[in-house]
Amino acid sequence: MTPIYILEEKALRDNLSLIAEVAQKADVEIILAFKAYALWKTFPVFREYIHATTASSLDEARLALEYFGAPAHTYSPAYTDDEVDDIARCSSHLTFNSFSQYERLAQRVRTVNPNVSLGVRINPEYSEVGTALYNPCAPGTRFGVAADKMPQQLPEHLEGFHCHCHCESGSDVFQRTLEHIEQKFSPWFKQLKWINFGGGHLMTRKGYDVPLLISILQGFHRRYPWLHVILEPGSAFGWQTGNLYAHVVDIVEDKGITTAILDVSFTCHMPDCLEMPYHPTVTGAEITDVPDAPNTYRLGGNSCLSGDFMGYWRFPKPLQVGDEIVFEDMLHYTTVKTNMFNGITHPSIAIRHLDGQLEMLKTFTFEDYLNRMD
């Protein structure tokens, strides 16, 4: 049955084991960021390895409390008056993006949830993220407070700093970034209880220097032993844990460009490929910049958007209608971003368990499409 996302439980557990090992050796808390992965039917597996999650909205905060079973570490660029009380009820930690929001809402949040720990997002004005769309420290950013705008004495009840400036980055990038964070914000560390270094720490990627990450975090502990350290990667949990399986439904040609039209859509089912942008790995094919090379195809989605395509891939033999196309590593930042534009068939979601059995987690129907418009 296609199209379908298939999550491999063994790969997921391998990632979780490594992440739990890093947390134990570095004496830090590593939590799951829903913005990259939110397949709630797999949360029982996650609970064997980690104990908390991070949310960016009311719905994600409810997902944390009601389905993961623990209150969320919540951050949003702006909390609205009609949602902030419910968000506070669902959160163990709540980070404000600005001091103006803190001054207006902090007391209200503490009244609703006296046990919540409050923080503020900081902007170290340094990031090595190359794609502007994903760079949270670019000039004019709407994220966080720069050091020159910090008060000498932090507001009452503010207990933590949150900083996010990575995107699928290595530990060497974190090492350089941390130098800027400490240089600019360490004068306030004595007033804090915790610091959250955000996501983008892709520790499960092949070649990632895990010992360096552990060493960096251990060194930070030695310098600031009173600070509880939190990391909240998303991609690291879902990295290389599952593929998207599709089929060729037609092959068309125009001006020397041959396009294989699939039963999936980049616009609807792989939007991060277009936003980042990046070319996903296709099993058995290689990316090329020569469109008229033998057995070379642009891959096109089945939505009516003109730009719903990517290319080019060279295959070992000519494609035929009905051939299977496998997009590798399509669980993180993909399942959370899918949409039902055009109402085209939405990929099912399944998990392949350790014993090889395939369990269907979700099959989408007309009612799911209808509910989006309800």
C-alpha positions in Angstrom: 0.0 0.0 0.0 1.4 3.4 -0.9 1.9 6.2 -0.3 3.0 5.4 3.2 5.6 6.5 5.9 7.1 3.5 7.7 8.8 4.1 11.0 11.5 1.5 11.9 11.2 0.8 15.6 14.8 -0.6 15.8 16.2 2.6 14.3 14.1 4.7 16.7 15.3 2.8 19.7 18.9 3.1 18.6 18.6 6.9 18.5 16.8 6.9 21.8 19.5 4.8 23.4 22.3 7.1 22.2 20.4 10.2 23.4 19.8 8.7 26.8 23.5 7.7 27.1 24.5 11.3 26.2 22.1 12.7 28.9 23.5 10.3 31.5 27.2 10.9 30.8 26.8 14.7 30.4 24.4 15.0 33.3 21.9 17.0 31.3 18.2 16.6 30.4 17.4 15.9 26.8 13.8 16.3 25.7 11.8 15.7 22.5 10.8 18.8 20.4 7.3 18.2 18.9 8.0 20.6 16.1 10.1 17.9 14.5 8.4 14.7 15.6 4.9 14.3 17.2 3.8 10.7 16.4 2.0 10.3 19.7 1.3 6.6 19.2 5.0 6.0 19.6 5.3 7.9 22.9 5.3 4.7 25.0 8.6 3.8 23.4 10.0 7.3 24.1 9.0 7.1 27.8 11.4 4.2 28.2 14.3 6.6 27.5 13.2 10.3 28.2 10.9 12.0 30.6 9.8 15.3 29.0 9.0 17.2 25.8 9.1 20.7 24.5 6.1 22.5 23.0 5.5 25.7 21.0 1.8 26.1 21.2 -1.3 25.1 23.2 -2.0 22.0 21.2 1.6 20.8 21.6 1.5 21.6 25.3 -1.7 19.5 25.6 -0.1 16.7 23.6 2.8 16.7 26.2 0.6 16.6 29.2 -2.3 14.4 28.0 -0.5 12.0 25.7 3.2 12.0 26.7 2.2 12.1 30.3 4.4 15.0 31.5 4.0 18.8 31.5 5.8 20.5 28.7 8.8 22.8 28.5 7.0 25.5 26.5 8.3 28.4 24.4 6.3 30.6 22.0 7.3 33.8 20.2 4.1 35.3 21.7 1.4 34.0 24.0 -2.2 35.1 23.4 -4.6 36.1 26.2 -7.1 33.4 25.3 -4.5 30.6 25.4 -1.9 31.5 28.0 -3.8 30.2 31.0 -4.3 26.8 29.5 -0.7 26.7 28.3 0.5 27.5 31.9 -1.6 24.6 33.2 0.1 22.2 30.8 3.7 23.4 31.4 6.5 22.7 33.8 8.7 25.4 32.2 7.4 28.4 30.3 9.8 30.6 28.4 8.9 34.1 27.2 10.3 35.6 24.0 10.6 39.2 25.4 10.6 41.1 28.6 7.5 42.9 27.6 5.5 39.6 27.5 7.2 38.6 30.7 6.1 41.8 32.5 2.6 41.5 31.2 2.0 37.8 31.7 4.4 36.3 34.2 2.3 36.9 37.3 -0.8 35.6 35.6 1.0 32.4 34.6 2.3 31.9 38.1 -1.2 32.5 39.5 -2.6 29.7 37.2 0.4 27.4 37.9 2.5 28.3 41.0 4.9 25.5 40.2 5.8 26.6 36.7 9.5 27.7 36.2 9.7 30.8 34.1 12.4 31.7 31.6 13.3 34.1 28.8 14.8 33.5 25.4 18.2 35.1 24.7 19.8 36.0 21.4 23.5 35.5 21.3 23.6 37.2 17.9 25.7 34.3 16.6 24.6 31.3 14.5 26.2 29.2 11.8 22.9 28.2 10.3 23.4 28.7 6.6 19.8 28.9 5.4 18.3 32.3 6.2 14.8 30.9 6.6 16.1 28.8 9.6 18.6 31.3 11.1 17.1 32.5 14.4 19.9 35.0 15.0 19.8 36.9 11.7 19.7 40.7 12.0 16.2 41.9 12.7 15.2 38.5 14.2 12.0 38.3 16.2 13.5 35.8 18.6 14.9 36.5 22.0 16.6 39.3 23.9 20.1 40.5 23.0 22.6 41.1 25.8 22.6 44.9 25.4 18.9 44.8 26.2 19.2 42.8 29.4 18.5 44.4 32.8 21.3 44.1 35.3 18.9 42.5 37.7 16.6 39.9 36.2 12.9 40.1 37.0 11.6 38.3 40.1 10.8 34.7 39.5 12.8 34.4 36.3 14.7 31.2 36.6 16.1 30.2 33.2 17.5 31.2 29.9 16.5 29.5 26.6 18.7 29.8 23.5 18.2 28.2 20.1 20.6 28.8 17.3 21.4 25.5 15.6 19.9 23.5 12.8 21.0 19.9 12.4 24.5 21.1 13.5 27.6 19.3 14.8 29.1 19.5 18.3 31.9 21.7 17.0 29.3 24.3 16.0 27.8 24.1 19.5 31.3 24.6 20.9 31.8 27.8 19.0 28.3 29.0 19.7 28.7 28.4 23.4 31.7 30.7 23.5 29.4 33.6 22.4 26.6 32.6 24.8 29.0 32.6 27.7 30.8 35.8 26.7 27.5 37.7 26.4 25.3 36.2 29.0 27.4 34.5 31.8 27.1 37.6 34.0 23.5 36.7 34.6 24.0 32.9 35.2 24.3 33.3 38.9 20.7 34.5 38.9 19.4 31.4 37.2 18.5 27.8 37.9 18.5 26.4 34.4 19.6 27.0 30.8 18.1 25.4 27.7 20.4 25.2 24.7 17.5 24.4 22.4 17.5 22.0 19.4 19.6 21.4 16.3 22.1 19.1 18.1 22.1 16.3 15.6 23.9 13.8 17.8 22.4 10.7 16.1 23.9 11.6 12.7 26.7 9.4 11.4 30.0 11.2 12.0 28.7 13.5 14.8 31.3 13.9 17.5 29.4 12.6 20.5 32.4 12.6 22.9 33.0 16.2 22.1 29.4 17.1 22.9 29.7 15.3 26.2 33.0 17.0 27.0 31.5 20.4 26.2 28.6 19.9 28.5 30.8 18.4 31.3 33.0 21.5 31.0 30.0 23.8 31.2 28.9 22.0 34.4 32.3 22.5 36.0 32.1 26.2 35.3 28.4 26.6 36.4 27.6 23.6 38.6 24.3 25.1 39.9 22.7 25.3 36.4 20.5 22.5 35.2 21.2 22.0 31.5 18.5 21.1 29.0 18.7 20.2 25.3 15.6 19.8 23.1 16.6 18.3 19.7 13.9 17.2 17.3 15.6 15.8 14.3 18.0 13.8 16.4 15.2 11.6 17.7 13.7 10.9 14.2 16.9 10.9 12.2 17.1 8.0 9.7 14.2 6.2 11.4 11.9 5.8 8.4 11.1 6.3 4.7 8.3 7.5 2.5 7.2 4.9 0.0 5.6 6.1 -3.3 4.9 4.9 -6.8 5.3 6.3 -10.3 1.9 7.0 -11.8 2.9 8.7 -15.0 5.9 9.9 -17.0 5.8 13.1 -19.1 8.4 15.0 -21.2 8.7 18.6 -22.2 11.7 20.5 -23.7 14.1 17.7 -22.9 13.0 17.3 -19.3 11.4 14.0 -18.3 9.3 14.1 -15.2 8.1 11.0 -13.3 4.8 12.0 -11.6 4.3 10.3 -8.3 1.4 9.5 -5.9 3.0 11.8 -3.4 3.6 15.6 -3.3 6.6 17.6 -2.2 4.2 20.5 -1.5 1.9 18.4 0.7 3.9 15.5 2.0 7.5 16.7 2.0 7.3 20.5 2.3 10.6 20.8 4.2 12.3 19.8 1.0 11.1 22.9 -0.7 11.5 25.2 2.3 15.0 24.3 3.3 15.5 23.4 0.4 17.2 20.0 0.1 17.1 17.0 -2.2 16.1 13.9 -0.3 17.9 10.7 -0.9 16.0 8.3 -3.2 16.9 4.7 -2.8 18.9 3.4 -5.8 19.2 6.8 -7.5 21.8 9.5 -7.5 21.3 13.2 -7.8 22.6 14.8 -11.0 22.5 18.3 -12.6 22.4 16.8 -16.1 18.7 16.6 -17.0 19.1 14.8 -20.3 21.4 12.1 -19.0 20.2 8.5 -19.6 17.5 7.3 -17.1 17.3 10.8 -15.5 14.1 12.1 -14.2 12.7 15.1 -12.4 10.3 13.9 -9.7 7.0 15.6 -9.7 4.2 15.6 -7.1 0.6 15.1 -7.8 -0.8 18.4 -6.7 -1.8 21.2 -9.0 1.0 23.6 -7.8 3.4 24.2 -10.7 6.4 24.1 -8.4 5.6 20.8 -6.9 8.7 19.0 -8.2 12.4 18.5 -7.5 15.1 17.0 -9.6 17.1 15.5 -11.1 17.8 11.9 -10.1 19.5 9.3 -12.3 18.2 5.7 -11.9 19.9 2.5 -12.9 17.3 1.7 -15.5 14.3 3.5 -17.1 11.4 4.1 -14.8 8.0 2.5 -15.5 4.5 3.3 -14.3 4.0 1.4 -11.1 7.7 1.5 -10.0 8.3 2.1 -6.3 10.1 5.3 -5.3 11.5 5.4 -1.8 12.4 8.7 -0.2 14.7 8.0 2.7 14.7 9.6 6.1 11.2 11.2 5.9 10.0 11.1 9.5 11.4 14.2 11.2 10.1 17.7 10.1 8.0 15.9 7.5 5.1 14.1 9.2 4.6 17.2 11.3 4.4 19.6 8.3 2.2 17.6 5.9 -1.0 19.2 4.7 -4.0 18.3 2.7 -3.8 20.8 -0.1 -5.9 19.7 -3.1 -7.3 16.9 -1.0 -4.9 14.5 -2.6 -4.4 11.1 -1.0 -2.5 11.5 2.2 0.3 8.9 3.1 -0.6 6.4 5.7 1.7 6.1 8.7 3.0 2.7 10.0 5.6 1.3 12.3 7.7 -1.8 11.7 8.2 -3.4 15.1 11.3 -5.3 16.2 9.7 -8.6 15.2 9.2 -7.4 11.7 5.5 -7.0 12.0 4.0 -3.8 10.4 1.4 -2.0 12.4 -0.7 0.7 10.8 -0.8 3.8 13.0 -3.0 6.0 10.8 -4.8 5.7 7.5 -6.2 9.0 6.3 -9.7 9.2 4.9 -12.1 11.7 3.4 -13.3 12.5 6.9 -9.8 13.7 7.8 -9.8 16.0 4.9 -13.3 17.1 5.8 -12.4 17.8 9.4 -9.7 20.2 8.2 -12.5 22.4 6.8 -15.0 21.8 9.7 
